[in-house]
Amino acid sequence: MHPGASLGAAASEITDAINKIGMPASIHGNLAGTAQIFQEALSNEPILIAAAIAAVYILLGVLYESYIHPITILSTLPSAGVGAVSALMLFNTEFSIMALIGVILLIGLVKKNAIMMIDFALDAERTKGLGSRQAIYEACLLRFRPIMMTTSAALFGALPLAIGLGDGGELRRPLGIAIVGGLIVSQMLTLYTTPVIYLYLDRLSLWFEEFRGGRRSPRVPHRALVPGE
């Protein structure tokens, strides 16, 4: 193991060496100390992320009384995860526990973009009788400014963590890098992908209701948008 290697790489090589040696079944090898804590935390990462996403889905489902639109909001999360991991790789930073905390924070920070648009679009459909296409179009226009303002505030708030060089900076830096990278990538993508996913899932919701023979409140049919509307 070369100097400066990450704890995860060292633990993996130790495990591989134990398997290659072929020790008797009566001898067991376990990590201890910091390595043991790291291994336990690593094994719980998928459960923590899945629990956070499940909790968000349930809350959004209760809020919007829908099984479909929470999926639209959660569709913003993959871009945030890709941005966080890409930023960590770009700056040669390992995915530590602090980086995991940053990813969990991103779940709350990123989904507000979709919430702002979808909340306005659903209200416009119910109160103004707009079609889903026109409603999400107006939502994108009217919610662009607050989305950019809130994202910029969160981005500049996390920037000192990403570039901090003081005492303990090496501990906080993965958190800041994960947040900044996730916000930048998700901001560039979700402004375009969220309206598209909203329209497709709305059509899927209509198809399910027609398939079950249910009734839905009158909706204005889809129509092409006219410039200047």
C-alpha positions as CSV (number, residue, x, y, z in Angstrom):
1,M,0.0,0.0,0.0
2,H,1.5,3.3,-1.1
3,P,1.6,6.3,1.3
4,G,-1.4,8.6,1.1
5,A,-3.8,5.9,0.1
6,S,-7.4,6.2,1.3
7,L,-8.7,4.1,4.2
8,G,-11.2,2.3,1.9
9,A,-8.5,1.2,-0.5
10,A,-6.3,0.0,2.4
11,A,-9.2,-2.0,3.9
12,S,-10.0,-3.5,0.5
13,E,-6.4,-4.7,0.0
14,I,-6.2,-6.2,3.5
15,T,-9.4,-8.2,2.8
16,D,-8.0,-9.4,-0.6
17,A,-4.7,-10.4,1.1
18,I,-6.6,-12.4,3.7
19,N,-8.6,-14.2,1.0
20,K,-5.5,-15.0,-1.0
21,I,-3.6,-16.4,2.0
22,G,-6.2,-19.1,2.5
23,M,-6.1,-19.1,6.3
24,P,-7.8,-21.9,8.3
25,A,-11.5,-21.6,9.0
26,S,-10.7,-21.3,12.7
27,I,-8.8,-18.0,12.2
28,H,-10.9,-14.9,11.6
29,G,-9.6,-11.4,10.7
30,N,-11.5,-8.2,11.5
31,L,-10.7,-4.5,11.2
32,A,-10.4,-2.5,14.4
33,G,-10.4,1.2,15.4
34,T,-10.9,3.8,12.7
35,A,-11.0,1.2,10.0
36,Q,-13.8,-0.7,11.7
37,I,-15.8,2.5,12.1
38,F,-15.3,3.3,8.5
39,Q,-16.4,-0.2,7.4
40,E,-19.6,0.0,9.5
41,A,-20.4,3.5,8.2
42,L,-19.8,2.3,4.6
43,S,-22.1,-0.6,5.0
44,N,-25.0,1.7,6.2
45,E,-24.6,4.3,3.4
46,P,-27.2,2.7,1.0
47,I,-29.7,2.3,3.8
48,L,-29.3,5.9,4.9
49,I,-29.8,7.2,1.4
50,A,-32.8,4.9,0.7
51,A,-34.4,5.9,4.0
52,A,-34.0,9.6,3.2
53,I,-35.5,9.2,-0.3
54,A,-38.4,7.1,1.1
55,A,-39.2,9.7,3.7
56,V,-39.2,12.5,1.2
57,Y,-41.4,10.5,-1.2
58,I,-44.0,9.9,1.6
59,L,-44.0,13.5,2.7
60,L,-44.4,14.8,-0.9
61,G,-47.1,12.2,-1.6
62,V,-49.1,13.4,1.4
63,L,-48.6,17.1,0.4
64,Y,-49.7,16.7,-3.2
65,E,-52.1,13.8,-2.7
66,S,-50.5,12.0,-5.6
67,Y,-48.3,9.0,-6.2
68,I,-46.9,10.4,-9.5
69,H,-45.7,14.0,-8.8
70,P,-43.3,13.0,-5.9
71,I,-41.5,11.0,-8.6
72,T,-41.2,14.1,-10.7
73,I,-39.6,16.0,-7.8
74,L,-37.3,13.1,-6.9
75,S,-36.1,12.9,-10.5
76,T,-33.9,15.9,-9.7
77,L,-31.7,13.8,-7.3
78,P,-29.7,11.7,-9.8
79,S,-28.2,14.9,-11.4
80,A,-27.2,16.1,-7.9
81,G,-25.5,12.8,-7.1
82,V,-23.7,12.8,-10.4
83,G,-22.5,16.4,-9.8
84,A,-21.3,15.7,-6.3
85,V,-19.4,12.5,-7.2
86,S,-17.9,14.2,-10.3
87,A,-16.7,17.2,-8.3
88,L,-15.1,14.9,-5.7
89,M,-13.3,13.0,-8.5
90,L,-12.3,16.3,-10.2
91,F,-10.6,17.5,-7.0
92,N,-9.2,14.1,-6.1
93,T,-11.2,13.9,-2.9
94,E,-12.4,10.6,-1.5
95,F,-16.1,9.9,-0.8
96,S,-15.9,10.2,3.0
97,I,-18.6,10.3,5.6
98,M,-18.7,14.1,5.3
99,A,-19.3,13.8,1.6
100,L,-22.2,11.4,2.3
101,I,-23.6,14.1,4.6
102,G,-23.3,16.5,1.7
103,V,-25.2,14.2,-0.6
104,I,-28.0,13.9,2.0
105,L,-28.1,17.7,2.3
106,L,-28.4,17.9,-1.5
107,I,-31.6,15.8,-1.3
108,G,-33.2,18.8,0.5
109,L,-31.5,21.5,-1.5
110,V,-32.0,20.3,-5.0
111,K,-35.6,19.1,-4.9
112,K,-36.9,22.6,-4.1
113,N,-36.3,23.5,-7.8
114,A,-38.9,21.0,-8.8
115,I,-41.2,21.8,-5.9
116,M,-41.3,25.5,-6.9
117,M,-42.3,24.7,-10.4
118,I,-44.7,21.8,-9.8
119,D,-46.5,23.5,-6.9
120,F,-47.3,26.5,-9.1
121,A,-48.2,24.3,-12.1
122,L,-50.7,22.1,-10.0
123,D,-52.3,25.3,-8.5
124,A,-52.7,26.8,-12.0
125,E,-54.3,23.6,-13.3
126,R,-56.8,23.5,-10.4
127,T,-57.6,27.2,-10.1
128,K,-57.2,28.6,-13.6
129,G,-58.2,25.4,-15.5
130,L,-54.9,25.5,-17.5
131,G,-53.6,22.4,-19.3
132,S,-50.5,20.8,-17.9
133,R,-48.3,22.1,-20.7
134,Q,-49.4,25.7,-20.3
135,A,-49.3,25.4,-16.5
136,I,-45.7,24.1,-16.4
137,Y,-44.7,26.7,-19.0
138,E,-45.9,29.5,-16.8
139,A,-44.3,27.9,-13.8
140,C,-40.9,27.9,-15.5
141,L,-41.2,31.6,-16.3
142,L,-42.4,32.8,-13.0
143,R,-40.3,30.5,-10.8
144,F,-37.0,31.0,-12.6
145,R,-35.9,34.0,-10.5
146,P,-36.6,32.5,-7.0
147,I,-35.0,29.2,-8.1
148,M,-31.8,30.9,-9.2
149,M,-31.7,33.1,-6.0
150,T,-32.1,30.2,-3.6
151,T,-29.6,28.0,-5.5
152,S,-27.1,30.9,-5.6
153,A,-27.5,31.5,-1.8
154,A,-26.9,27.8,-1.1
155,L,-24.0,27.7,-3.5
156,F,-22.1,30.6,-2.1
157,G,-22.9,29.4,1.4
158,A,-21.1,26.1,0.7
159,L,-18.2,27.7,-1.2
160,P,-16.2,28.6,2.0
161,L,-16.4,24.9,3.0
162,A,-15.1,23.8,-0.4
163,I,-12.1,26.1,-0.4
164,G,-11.4,26.3,3.3
165,L,-7.7,25.9,4.2
166,G,-7.7,26.5,8.0
167,D,-7.6,24.0,10.8
168,G,-10.0,21.1,10.1
169,G,-10.4,22.2,6.5
170,E,-9.6,18.7,5.2
171,L,-12.6,17.4,7.1
172,R,-15.0,20.1,5.8
173,R,-13.8,20.2,2.3
174,P,-15.5,17.0,1.0
175,L,-18.8,18.4,2.4
176,G,-18.4,21.7,0.5
177,I,-17.2,20.1,-2.7
178,A,-20.1,17.7,-2.8
179,I,-22.7,20.4,-2.2
180,V,-21.2,22.8,-4.7
181,G,-20.8,20.2,-7.4
182,G,-24.2,18.8,-6.9
183,L,-25.9,22.2,-7.0
184,I,-24.1,23.3,-10.2
185,V,-24.9,20.2,-12.2
186,S,-28.5,19.9,-10.9
187,Q,-29.2,23.5,-11.6
188,M,-28.0,23.2,-15.2
189,L,-30.1,20.1,-15.8
190,T,-33.3,20.3,-13.8
191,L,-34.5,23.5,-15.3
192,Y,-34.8,21.6,-18.6
193,T,-35.6,18.0,-17.4
194,T,-38.2,18.7,-14.7
195,P,-40.9,20.2,-17.1
196,V,-40.4,17.3,-19.5
197,I,-40.7,14.7,-16.8
198,Y,-43.8,16.5,-15.4
199,L,-45.6,16.3,-18.7
200,Y,-44.8,12.7,-19.3
201,L,-45.8,11.6,-15.8
202,D,-49.0,13.7,-16.0
203,R,-49.9,11.8,-19.2
204,L,-49.1,8.6,-17.4
205,S,-51.4,9.6,-14.5
206,L,-54.2,10.4,-17.0
207,W,-53.7,7.0,-18.6
208,F,-53.9,5.2,-15.3
209,E,-57.1,7.0,-14.3
210,E,-58.7,6.2,-17.7
211,F,-57.6,2.6,-17.3
212,R,-59.2,2.3,-13.9
213,G,-62.3,4.1,-15.1
214,G,-61.9,6.9,-12.6
215,R,-63.0,10.5,-13.0
216,R,-60.8,13.5,-13.1
217,S,-61.6,17.2,-12.9
218,P,-62.0,18.8,-16.3
219,R,-58.7,19.8,-17.9
220,V,-57.9,22.0,-20.8
221,P,-56.5,19.8,-23.6
222,H,-52.8,20.1,-24.6
223,R,-52.1,22.6,-27.2
224,A,-49.1,24.2,-28.8
225,L,-47.7,27.3,-27.1
226,V,-48.0,30.6,-28.9
227,P,-45.0,33.0,-28.4
228,G,-45.9,35.8,-26.2
229,E,-48.6,33.9,-24.2
